Amino acid sequence: MGRKIRGIFYIVAILLAAGCGKEEETENVFSDGILIEVEAPQTNGWSTEEITGTRSGREKAIEVKGKDGLDMEISTLHDNGATGTAEGEATTRWANMDDNIVFRVVAYKSATAAGISTSNYAGYGDYKLSGSTVQTVKSLVVPIGTYTFIFYSYGNSNAIAAFTNGSASVPATNGQNFMTYVKPGVVINNIGSRYTLSGIVFKHHCARYRVQAIAQSGRMGKITACAGTVTLPKHNATYTFTNGTFTTQATTGTINLTWDKPNAMSAYSGYIYLLPQTSASVTVKLNLTIGGKAFSNKSVTLSGLTMAANNTYYSNVSLTTTEGYIIGGALWAGGNLYYDGTFKIYTGQDQYTTTRGHDFWRFGALYPTDMCIDSTPWAQVKDPCCRVSPTNSWRVPTITEYISLLKVSWEYYTLNSASGLLFDKILFFPSTGYFAGANPNNITKSIRGLYWSANQFYNTEFAPQMLDFVTDNTYPPTRNSSNHPDNFMTIRCVRAD
């Protein structure tokens, strides 16, 4: 008889456990509480709705003239996703969360969020999304009762700082994809079981943002490295459990922008996450390499910028120059150097004359009319490029810069009836010929290009270095040494920055 009664009680216990609601699974785990598990959550996606009252279209572009020859123009746009949703159709939709996201569940013995207090705190658990399942990082076990569960995540795989009953709020900062979900009025009444929370859809509290860096086509080479920062007037925020408010504070902060191995004329950064900003003054600063030349601290400030939660924005940063061509690790002047009473640079790549007084120099000479030869490297005090206005913006290139230029693609080319050498389909060096020192009145071999560098080479004799090419394909372009520093040759300046 005793065995039969015990068997009946066992069956009743199973039947009671099976009738505890659709979100509950039955399996004896803890004798003094209920183990809380969670189904794989989703997010409410990123809104594609145009936000009234914000600068959701193209803003007025802000232009910044660079002292290093590289100019910037930046405009910020609202990304509406281009989904083509019908008018009036809901534009926010559920979406799967990224894998490996860590999130937390905090339990309060309260039927609603408004009733949350430190005194009815019941504990927390941490969970990690792994594919379509959820792994338990820290178990949450609660006794029988009615609960409100607060979910929050920083949108990454990092462990979340420990939580205590001393607070009913959590902090957030720029750079964190802060998300929350509230599940109130959950009744749990079966000791020793597992209870699975389902239907979790996180809400985005921040905006999503990225930057596109765009190099000027026909003027510069590819962007091969880029990094940056964004500085905002509101950097910290607090999410309050009782009323679901997300309050930002006016504490300036900076976060990083990163690009993943760019190698193109335009490149997007990875997304970063920003606290909601209204009429904010936001500064974007970039360090980047274009055409092999590094530029640092390229900065621009956007005023009156509004970024709404759950929306995506991006800034286009157009990088341009009016001074020349950025390839081979240098900013090369757009034309050759000449002198007509003042030092100037031709504005067109193919422009030059055969007038020795304008376009040709002996090595180390400050003026094209100087007949003396200086056997020391071109120094700033006698560098004719340094005399081009603005003062010291230009200099005679080094032989190392010519060597770097020769490493990019090149071809013999004719531009406006002038033969020459075209680098990377961008920068043109005309074959100007030269004036022989022994016969300074006649130009020699106009199919030949000879461009001085600032360096000289000592072997058995003084031999200045130069770029040397012949457009009849006699030999490929190369660095070379001249045994005739008394010859008059051309100069192509580079930026002195």
C-alpha positions as CSV (number, residue, x, y, z in Angstrom):
1,M,0.0,0.0,0.0
2,G,2.8,2.4,0.9
3,R,4.5,1.9,-2.5
4,K,1.2,2.6,-4.3
5,I,0.7,5.9,-2.4
6,R,4.2,7.1,-3.1
7,G,3.7,6.3,-6.8
8,I,0.5,8.3,-6.9
9,F,2.2,11.3,-5.3
10,Y,5.0,11.1,-7.8
11,I,2.6,11.1,-10.8
12,V,0.6,14.0,-9.3
13,A,3.9,16.0,-9.0
14,I,4.7,15.4,-12.6
15,L,1.2,16.4,-13.7
16,L,1.3,19.6,-11.6
17,A,4.7,20.5,-13.1
18,A,3.4,20.0,-16.7
19,G,0.5,22.5,-16.2
20,C,2.6,25.5,-15.3
21,G,2.3,27.6,-18.4
22,K,3.7,27.6,-22.0
23,E,7.0,29.2,-21.0
24,E,8.0,26.6,-18.5
25,E,9.8,23.4,-18.9
26,T,9.8,20.6,-16.3
27,E,13.0,19.1,-15.0
28,N,14.0,18.9,-11.4
29,V,17.1,21.0,-10.9
30,F,17.0,23.0,-7.7
31,S,15.0,22.0,-4.6
32,D,14.8,25.6,-3.3
33,G,14.1,27.7,-6.4
34,I,13.5,27.9,-10.1
35,L,16.3,28.1,-12.6
36,I,15.7,30.9,-15.2
37,E,16.7,30.2,-18.8
38,V,16.1,32.4,-21.9
39,E,15.3,31.7,-25.5
40,A,17.4,33.3,-28.1
41,P,16.5,37.0,-28.1
42,Q,16.0,39.4,-31.1
43,T,16.3,43.2,-31.5
44,N,13.7,45.6,-32.9
45,G,16.1,46.2,-35.9
46,W,17.4,49.6,-37.0
47,S,14.6,52.1,-37.9
48,T,14.5,53.1,-41.5
49,E,12.0,55.9,-40.9
50,E,12.9,59.5,-41.6
51,I,12.9,61.4,-38.4
52,T,10.9,64.7,-38.4
53,G,12.8,67.6,-37.1
54,T,16.3,66.1,-37.5
55,R,18.7,66.6,-40.3
56,S,17.8,63.4,-42.0
57,G,18.8,64.5,-45.5
58,R,22.1,65.7,-46.7
59,E,23.4,68.5,-44.5
60,K,25.2,71.6,-45.8
61,A,28.8,70.4,-46.4
62,I,31.5,71.8,-44.1
63,E,34.8,72.5,-45.9
64,V,38.2,72.7,-44.2
65,K,41.2,73.9,-46.0
66,G,44.3,71.8,-45.0
67,K,47.6,73.5,-44.3
68,D,49.2,70.3,-45.5
69,G,47.6,70.5,-48.9
70,L,44.9,68.0,-48.2
71,D,41.4,69.6,-47.9
72,M,38.3,68.0,-46.3
73,E,34.6,68.4,-47.0
74,I,32.2,66.5,-44.7
75,S,28.4,66.0,-44.8
76,T,26.3,63.8,-42.5
77,L,23.3,61.9,-43.8
78,H,20.5,59.8,-42.2
79,D,20.5,56.3,-43.5
80,N,16.9,55.3,-44.2
81,G,18.0,51.9,-45.4
82,A,16.6,52.3,-48.9
83,T,14.2,49.5,-48.1
84,G,11.3,50.9,-50.3
85,T,8.7,50.3,-47.7
86,A,5.2,51.3,-48.6
87,E,3.8,54.5,-47.2
88,G,2.4,54.0,-43.7
89,E,4.0,50.6,-43.3
90,A,5.9,50.0,-40.1
91,T,9.6,50.5,-40.8
92,T,11.0,49.0,-37.5
93,R,11.1,45.2,-37.6
94,W,12.5,42.4,-35.5
95,A,16.0,41.2,-36.4
96,N,18.3,38.5,-35.2
97,M,21.0,39.6,-32.7
98,D,24.7,39.3,-33.6
99,D,26.3,36.1,-32.3
100,N,28.3,36.0,-29.0
101,I,26.4,38.9,-27.5
102,V,26.3,38.9,-23.7
103,F,23.2,40.1,-21.9
104,R,21.9,40.2,-18.4
105,V,18.6,39.4,-16.7
106,V,17.8,41.2,-13.4
107,A,14.8,39.8,-11.4
108,Y,12.6,41.9,-9.1
109,K,9.7,40.5,-7.1
110,S,7.2,43.0,-8.6
111,A,4.3,42.7,-11.0
112,T,5.4,45.9,-12.9
113,A,8.5,47.9,-13.5
114,A,7.0,50.8,-11.6
115,G,7.1,48.6,-8.4
116,I,10.8,47.9,-8.7
117,S,12.9,48.8,-5.6
118,T,16.1,47.7,-4.1
119,S,14.2,45.8,-1.4
120,N,12.5,43.4,-3.9
121,Y,15.7,42.7,-5.8
122,A,15.9,38.9,-6.4
123,G,19.2,38.4,-8.2
124,Y,20.6,38.4,-11.7
125,G,21.9,36.0,-14.3
126,D,24.2,36.5,-17.3
127,Y,23.7,34.8,-20.7
128,K,25.5,34.6,-24.0
129,L,24.0,34.1,-27.4
130,S,25.6,31.2,-29.3
131,G,24.0,30.7,-32.7
132,S,20.3,30.0,-32.1
133,T,20.8,29.0,-28.5
134,V,21.7,30.8,-25.3
135,Q,24.4,29.7,-22.9
136,T,24.2,30.4,-19.2
137,V,27.2,32.3,-18.0
138,K,25.9,33.0,-14.5
139,S,22.8,31.2,-13.3
140,L,19.7,33.1,-12.0
141,V,17.6,31.1,-9.5
142,V,14.5,32.7,-8.0
143,P,11.8,31.5,-5.5
144,I,8.1,31.3,-6.2
145,G,6.5,34.6,-7.0
146,T,5.5,37.2,-9.6
147,Y,8.4,39.0,-11.2
148,T,9.5,41.8,-13.5
149,F,12.6,40.9,-15.4
150,I,14.9,43.7,-16.7
151,F,17.1,42.7,-19.7
152,Y,20.1,44.8,-20.8
153,S,23.1,44.3,-23.0
154,Y,26.0,46.5,-24.2
155,G,25.9,44.7,-27.6
156,N,29.3,43.0,-27.3
157,S,30.9,39.8,-26.0
158,N,32.6,41.4,-23.0
159,A,31.6,40.3,-19.4
160,I,29.2,42.8,-17.8
161,A,30.3,44.4,-14.5
162,A,28.7,42.8,-11.4
163,F,25.3,44.1,-10.2
164,T,24.0,44.5,-6.7
165,N,20.7,45.3,-5.0
166,G,22.0,48.8,-4.2
167,S,20.8,50.3,-7.5
168,A,17.9,50.1,-9.9
169,S,19.8,51.6,-12.8
170,V,22.9,50.9,-15.0
171,P,25.3,53.1,-16.8
172,A,26.1,53.3,-20.5
173,T,28.6,55.3,-22.7
174,N,29.3,56.1,-26.3
175,G,30.7,53.2,-28.1
176,Q,28.3,50.7,-26.5
177,N,25.2,49.4,-28.4
178,F,23.1,49.6,-25.3
179,M,19.8,47.6,-25.5
180,T,17.1,46.8,-23.0
181,Y,13.9,44.8,-22.7
182,V,11.3,44.7,-19.9
183,K,9.2,41.6,-19.1
184,P,6.7,42.3,-16.3
185,G,4.2,40.2,-14.5
186,V,5.8,36.8,-14.9
187,V,4.3,34.3,-12.5
188,I,6.6,31.5,-11.3
189,N,5.1,28.9,-9.0
190,N,6.9,25.6,-9.4
191,I,9.9,24.9,-7.1
192,G,12.6,22.7,-8.6
193,S,11.9,23.5,-12.3
194,R,13.4,25.4,-15.2
195,Y,11.5,28.4,-16.4
196,T,12.3,29.7,-19.9
197,L,11.7,33.3,-20.7
198,S,10.7,33.8,-24.4
199,G,9.7,36.5,-26.8
200,I,12.6,38.8,-25.9
201,V,13.0,41.7,-28.3
202,F,15.7,44.2,-27.3
203,K,15.2,47.9,-27.9
204,H,18.2,50.0,-29.2
205,H,18.8,53.1,-27.1
206,C,21.7,54.5,-29.2
207,A,22.2,55.6,-32.8
208,R,24.5,53.8,-35.2
209,Y,27.1,55.8,-37.0
210,R,30.0,55.3,-39.5
211,V,32.3,57.4,-41.7
212,Q,33.1,57.0,-45.3
213,A,36.5,58.4,-46.3
214,I,36.6,59.3,-50.1
215,A,39.8,60.1,-52.0
216,Q,39.7,62.4,-55.0
217,S,39.7,60.5,-58.2
218,G,42.3,61.6,-60.7
219,R,44.3,63.5,-58.1
220,M,45.5,60.9,-55.6
221,G,46.0,57.2,-55.0
222,K,44.0,54.8,-52.9
223,I,43.3,55.0,-49.2
224,T,45.4,52.2,-47.6
225,A,45.2,53.1,-43.9
226,C,42.7,55.0,-41.8
227,A,41.8,55.5,-38.2
228,G,40.0,58.2,-36.3
229,T,38.1,59.5,-33.4
230,V,34.7,61.0,-32.7
231,T,34.3,63.5,-29.9
232,L,30.8,64.3,-28.6
233,P,29.4,66.6,-25.9
234,K,27.4,63.7,-24.3
235,H,29.4,60.7,-23.4
236,N,27.6,59.1,-20.4
237,A,24.1,57.9,-19.7
238,T,22.0,56.1,-17.1
239,Y,19.1,53.7,-17.8
240,T,16.6,53.6,-14.9
241,F,14.6,50.3,-14.4
242,T,11.5,51.8,-12.8
243,N,10.4,54.0,-15.7
244,G,12.7,52.9,-18.6
245,T,14.2,56.3,-19.0
246,F,17.6,56.7,-20.7
247,T,19.2,59.9,-19.5
248,T,22.4,61.3,-21.1
249,Q,24.8,63.6,-19.3
250,A,26.8,66.5,-20.8
251,T,30.2,64.9,-20.2
252,T,32.5,65.2,-23.2
253,G,34.0,62.0,-24.4
254,T,35.9,60.5,-27.4
255,I,35.6,57.1,-29.1
256,N,37.5,55.4,-31.8
257,L,36.7,54.8,-35.5
258,T,38.4,51.9,-37.2
259,W,38.7,50.8,-40.8
260,D,39.4,47.2,-41.7
261,K,42.4,47.1,-44.1
262,P,41.2,49.7,-46.6
263,N,42.6,49.6,-50.1
264,A,40.3,51.6,-52.3
265,M,39.4,55.2,-53.3
266,S,36.6,55.2,-50.8
267,A,36.2,53.1,-47.6
268,Y,33.6,52.9,-44.8
269,S,34.6,52.6,-41.2
270,G,33.0,50.0,-38.9
271,Y,29.9,51.1,-37.1
272,I,30.1,52.8,-33.8
273,Y,27.3,53.5,-31.4
274,L,26.5,56.9,-30.1
275,L,24.2,58.1,-27.3
276,P,21.3,60.2,-28.6
277,Q,22.4,63.7,-29.3
278,T,20.4,66.8,-30.0
279,S,21.9,69.9,-31.6
280,A,25.3,68.6,-30.8
281,S,28.8,69.8,-31.8
282,V,30.6,66.6,-33.0
283,T,34.3,66.6,-34.0
284,V,35.6,63.9,-36.4
285,K,39.4,63.5,-36.5
286,L,41.2,61.2,-39.0
287,N,44.7,59.8,-39.5
288,L,45.0,58.2,-42.9
289,T,47.4,57.2,-45.7
290,I,46.5,58.2,-49.2
291,G,48.6,57.4,-52.2
292,G,51.3,56.2,-49.8
293,K,51.5,59.6,-48.0
294,A,50.4,59.8,-44.3
295,F,48.2,62.6,-43.0
296,S,47.5,63.1,-39.4
297,N,44.9,65.0,-37.3
298,K,42.6,65.9,-40.1
299,S,39.8,67.4,-38.1
300,V,36.4,68.9,-38.7
301,T,33.6,69.9,-36.4
302,L,29.9,69.3,-37.2
303,S,27.6,71.8,-35.4
304,G,23.9,71.3,-34.7
305,L,23.9,67.6,-35.3
306,T,21.0,65.4,-34.1
307,M,21.2,61.7,-33.8
308,A,18.1,59.8,-32.7
309,A,18.1,56.4,-30.9
310,N,17.6,53.3,-33.1
311,N,18.6,55.2,-36.3
312,T,21.6,54.9,-38.5
313,Y,23.8,57.9,-39.8
314,Y,26.9,58.3,-41.8
315,S,29.3,61.1,-42.6
316,N,31.0,61.4,-46.0
317,V,34.5,62.9,-45.7
318,S,35.7,63.9,-49.1
319,L,39.5,64.4,-49.3
320,T,40.7,66.7,-52.1
321,T,43.7,68.8,-53.1
322,T,44.1,71.7,-55.4
323,E,47.9,71.8,-55.1
324,G,49.0,68.7,-57.0
325,Y,48.8,64.9,-57.0
326,I,49.2,62.5,-54.1
327,I,50.9,59.3,-55.1
328,G,54.1,57.4,-54.3
329,G,54.2,58.7,-50.7
330,A,54.3,62.5,-51.6
331,L,52.2,65.4,-52.7
332,W,53.7,66.3,-56.0
333,A,53.3,69.7,-57.6
334,G,50.9,69.8,-60.5
335,G,53.5,71.2,-62.9
336,N,57.2,71.9,-63.2
337,L,59.0,74.8,-61.4
338,Y,59.7,77.9,-63.4
339,Y,61.0,81.4,-62.7
340,D,59.9,84.7,-64.4
341,G,61.0,87.1,-61.7
342,T,59.2,85.1,-59.0
343,F,59.2,81.4,-58.4
344,K,56.1,79.6,-59.7
345,I,54.7,76.2,-60.5
346,Y,52.9,75.5,-63.8
347,T,49.3,74.8,-63.1
348,G,49.0,72.2,-65.9
349,Q,51.0,69.0,-65.8
350,D,52.1,69.2,-69.4
351,Q,53.1,72.9,-69.5
352,Y,56.7,73.8,-69.9
353,T,58.8,75.9,-72.3
354,T,62.2,75.4,-73.7
355,T,63.4,78.8,-72.4
356,R,66.3,78.0,-70.2
357,G,65.8,81.2,-68.2
358,H,62.4,79.9,-67.1
359,D,62.5,76.2,-66.6
360,F,66.0,74.7,-66.1
361,W,68.5,74.7,-63.2
362,R,72.0,73.6,-62.6
363,F,72.4,71.3,-59.6
364,G,72.3,73.3,-56.3
365,A,71.5,76.6,-57.9
366,L,68.8,78.9,-56.5
367,Y,68.1,80.7,-59.8
368,P,68.0,79.2,-63.3
369,T,70.4,81.8,-64.4
370,D,73.1,80.8,-61.9
371,M,76.1,79.4,-63.6
372,C,77.9,78.2,-60.5
373,I,77.6,74.6,-59.2
374,D,77.1,73.8,-55.6
375,S,78.5,70.4,-54.6
376,T,76.5,70.1,-51.4
377,P,72.9,68.9,-51.3
378,W,70.1,71.4,-51.9
379,A,69.4,73.1,-48.6
380,Q,66.4,75.1,-47.7
381,V,68.2,78.4,-48.0
382,K,69.0,77.8,-51.7
383,D,66.1,75.5,-52.6
384,P,64.1,77.2,-55.4
385,C,61.0,75.3,-54.5
386,C,61.0,76.9,-51.1
387,R,60.6,80.3,-52.7
388,V,57.3,79.4,-54.2
389,S,54.5,81.2,-52.4
390,P,53.5,80.3,-49.7
391,T,57.0,80.3,-48.4
392,N,58.5,76.9,-47.5
393,S,55.4,74.9,-48.7
394,W,57.5,73.2,-51.3
395,R,61.0,71.7,-51.7
396,V,63.1,69.8,-54.2
397,P,62.3,66.1,-53.9
398,T,64.7,63.5,-52.5
399,I,65.9,60.6,-54.5
400,T,64.1,58.3,-52.1
401,E,60.8,60.0,-53.1
402,Y,61.6,59.4,-56.8
403,I,62.3,55.7,-56.0
404,S,59.0,55.4,-54.2
405,L,57.3,57.0,-57.2
406,L,58.9,54.5,-59.6
407,K,57.3,51.7,-57.5
408,V,53.7,52.7,-58.6
409,S,52.4,51.8,-62.1
410,W,53.8,53.9,-65.0
411,E,53.5,54.2,-68.7
412,Y,54.9,56.3,-71.5
413,Y,52.1,58.8,-72.5
414,T,51.3,61.8,-74.6
415,L,49.4,64.6,-73.1
416,N,48.4,67.6,-75.2
417,S,51.1,66.8,-77.8
418,A,53.8,66.4,-75.1
419,S,55.4,63.0,-74.5
420,G,56.3,62.0,-71.0
421,L,55.8,59.5,-68.2
422,L,52.4,59.0,-66.5
423,F,52.4,57.5,-63.0
424,D,49.4,55.6,-61.8
425,K,47.3,57.2,-64.6
426,I,47.4,60.4,-62.5
427,L,50.7,62.2,-62.4
428,F,52.4,63.3,-65.7
429,F,56.1,64.3,-66.1
430,P,56.8,65.7,-69.5
431,S,60.1,64.8,-71.3
432,T,61.5,68.3,-71.3
433,G,65.0,67.5,-72.5
434,Y,67.9,69.5,-71.0
435,F,70.5,72.2,-71.7
436,A,74.0,70.9,-71.9
437,G,76.5,72.9,-69.8
438,A,78.9,73.0,-72.7
439,N,76.2,74.3,-75.1
440,P,73.7,76.2,-72.9
441,N,71.9,77.8,-75.8
442,N,70.3,74.7,-77.4
443,I,68.0,72.1,-75.9
444,T,69.2,68.5,-76.1
445,K,67.2,65.3,-76.6
446,S,63.6,66.6,-76.0
447,I,62.4,63.0,-75.7
448,R,64.4,62.7,-72.5
449,G,63.1,63.5,-69.0
450,L,65.7,64.5,-66.4
451,Y,64.5,65.8,-63.0
452,W,66.9,66.9,-60.3
453,S,66.7,65.5,-56.8
454,A,68.1,67.2,-53.7
455,N,70.7,64.5,-53.3
456,Q,74.2,64.0,-54.6
457,F,76.3,60.8,-54.7
458,Y,80.1,60.6,-54.0
459,N,82.0,57.8,-55.6
460,T,85.0,58.7,-57.6
461,E,83.5,62.1,-58.3
462,F,80.7,64.3,-57.4
463,A,77.5,62.9,-59.1
464,P,74.1,64.5,-58.3
465,Q,71.0,62.2,-58.3
466,M,68.0,62.5,-60.6
467,L,65.0,60.8,-62.2
468,D,65.9,59.7,-65.7
469,F,63.6,58.4,-68.5
470,V,63.4,58.4,-72.3
471,T,60.1,58.2,-74.0
472,D,61.4,56.3,-77.0
473,N,61.5,53.2,-74.7
474,T,65.3,53.1,-74.8
475,Y,65.3,52.0,-71.2
476,P,62.8,52.0,-68.3
477,P,62.6,55.0,-66.0
478,T,65.1,54.9,-63.2
479,R,67.1,56.9,-60.7
480,N,70.4,57.9,-62.1
481,S,73.6,59.8,-61.3
482,S,74.8,62.7,-63.4
483,N,78.4,63.3,-64.2
484,H,77.4,66.8,-65.4
485,P,76.0,68.9,-62.6
486,D,76.6,71.8,-64.9
487,N,73.7,70.6,-67.1
488,F,70.5,72.6,-66.8
489,M,67.6,70.2,-65.9
490,T,64.0,70.5,-64.7
491,I,62.6,70.4,-61.2
492,R,59.3,69.0,-60.0
493,C,58.6,70.1,-56.4
494,V,57.0,68.2,-53.5
495,R,55.2,69.5,-50.5
496,A,57.5,70.2,-47.6
497,D,55.1,69.0,-44.9
